[in-house]
Amino acid sequence: MSDEITEEELAELEDFEDLAAASSGKKKLMVIAGIVVVLCNVAWAAVFFMSDSGGAEAANTPEGEEVAKSDTPEEKEESKEEPAGEDEEASTKKKTKRGAPGPMYKLDPFVVNLDEPRGSHYLRVSIDLEVKEEASLAKVDESLVVIRDSFISVLSSKRLSDLKRPRDKDALRDELLDLTRDTVGDSDIKGVYFTEFLTQ
């Protein structure tokens, strides 16, 4: 037997080296893919736990306590814009949280001409009255003609410019609430809500 390598053996040896190189390249790819998968899972877990931390804080807060939060820039601006002499009762009304709504009495829609020089603008509004209890619905029903008449008088006395801003609608809502309470009774009426408000 000769110690020299034949051409066939040399070709087999080269094939073996190519196969070994290819398998080591595959191993490297597998290791890299494994590292990428692990890093993705770690990143996903970090995002999950960071986003869930707010809910966990709220869940750990004792009942009746609110989680303190820093004012956003918009909230800071709103607090600066409030006039210093604002009525405390109105401010308290805005901040208090409402409980479950009471029974609702749906009024037929109102369509009135606004108090404009040429009479070219009108208002269409639908209103629901929130009452304290079921028994109060009968009181509203008994006073319905008076309530509708007073609402029409107030609504038709407004101009288009009186109804453009949200605070104008709030003032109108308060005015209608006072009228309803005067007619039905303070303790029976909890709120007045616009379910439709269109001007033209």
N, C-alpha and C positions, 0 to 999 in steps of 0.2 A: 504494500500500500504506500502510495506516495504522500508526502506531506504537503504537496502543492494543492491549492484550491482550484477546483475546476470552475468553468464558466457557469455551469448550472448551480453549483453551490454558491457562487458569488451572487448570482441573480436571486437565489432564495434568501441569502443574507440581506441583500438590499431591500427585498420585499418585507422581511421581518423588521428591519429598521424603520421603514416607512409606516408599517403597522404600529410599531411601538410609539413612533412620533405622533401618529394620528390619535392613538388611544390616550396619550398624555395630554394632547390638545383638548380632547373631549372631557377629560377629567378636570382640566382648568376651567372649561366652560361650565361644567356642572357646579364646581365650587363657586364661581362668580354668580351663577344663577341662584344658588342657595343663599349667598350673602345678600343679593338684591331682595329676595323674598323675605328674609329676616328683617332687613331694614324697612321694607314696606309695612310689615306687620307692626313693628315698633312705632313707626310714624302714625299709622292708623290708630293704634292704642292710645298714643299721646293725644291725638286730636279728639278721640272719643271721651277720654277722661277730662280733658280741659273743657270741652263743651258741656259736659254733664255736671261740672262743678257748681254752676249757678243753680241748677235744679237741686243738687244735694244740699247746698246752703239753705235754700228755701224749705226743704223737707226737714232739716235739722233745727229750724227756728221754732221755738215754742209757740203754741197756738196763741193768737191775739197780738203777737209782736210782728212788726214789719222789718224786713231787712233794710238796713240803711244803704242808700245809694247816692253816689255823687251826682250833683246836678249836671245835666248836659248843657252845652252852650245855649241851646234854644230855651231851656228852662230858666237859665240865668237871665237871659234877655227878657223873658216874660215877667220875671219877678222884678226887674228894673223898671219895666213899663207900667206896672200897677201904680196908680196914684196913691200917695201916702194917706190921704183922708178917705180911703174907700170904706164903705160901710162894712163893719165886721160881720154882720149877719149874712150879707151877700157873699162875702169871702168864705164863710163857714159853709154856706150852701154848696158852693162849688167843690169844696174839698171833701165833704162828707160822702161816704159811699152809700149808695142806695141798697136797700134790701130787695127781696123779691117783689116784683110789681104786683099791685092789687088788681082787682077786676077792672076791665076797660069798658067804657061806653063810647061806641063809635057814632059820631055825628055825621049826618049827610054833608057832602061837600058844599062849601060856600063859594059862590062866584059873584064878585062885587066889582063895580067900577071904582077905580081909585080917584081920589080928590085931585084931579089934574085939570088945568084950565080948559083943555079941549075935550076932556073925557075920553082920551084915546088909549088909556091903559087900564087893564083890569087885573084882578088877583083871583086865582083859584087856589083854595086851601082846603085840605081835609084835616080834621082834628079828632083826636081821641082824648077822652077824659079818663083819668085814672082815679078810681074811688077807693075808699078805705076798705069797704066790705060789700058783700052782695046786697045787703039791705039799703045801701046808699044808691044803688042803681035805680031803685023805685023813686027816690027823692029827685034824682036827676030827670027821670022820665016825667015826673009831675011838673017840673020847672022848665021843661024843654023849650016851650014857646018863648019864655022870657030870656033864656040863655041864648037862643038863636037870634032873637031880636037885638040883644045887647052886643053880640059878636058882630052882626052885620053893621051896626052903627059904628063900632070901633074900626072894623076892617075898611069900611068905605070912607072913613075920615083920613086914612093914610095916603101919602104920596109915594110914588115909586122910589124917590130918593130916601124915604124913611125906611125902606125894606131891603136895602142892598147889602149891608154888612151883617155878619153873624150876630153881633151884639144888638143890632136893631131887631132881629127875629127873637132874640132872648127877651128884650124889653117888651115886645108885643106878647110873647108867651106869658110873661109875668102879669101884664095888664089883663089878659083874658083869664088867667088864673084867679086874680083878685075879684073880677066880675063874677066868676062862677062861684067862688066861695061866698060872696055877698048874697048871691041868689039861693044857693043850696045849703050852705053852712060850712064854716071853716074846717070842722073835723071830718067832713064827709069827702072832700075833694083833696086828693094828694098831688095831682099834676095835670098839666095840659101838654099834649104832644102833637106836633105837626107830622102827619104822615104823607102829606103832599103839599108843596108850596111852589106855585108857578105864577110868575108875573109876565105881563106882555103889554 
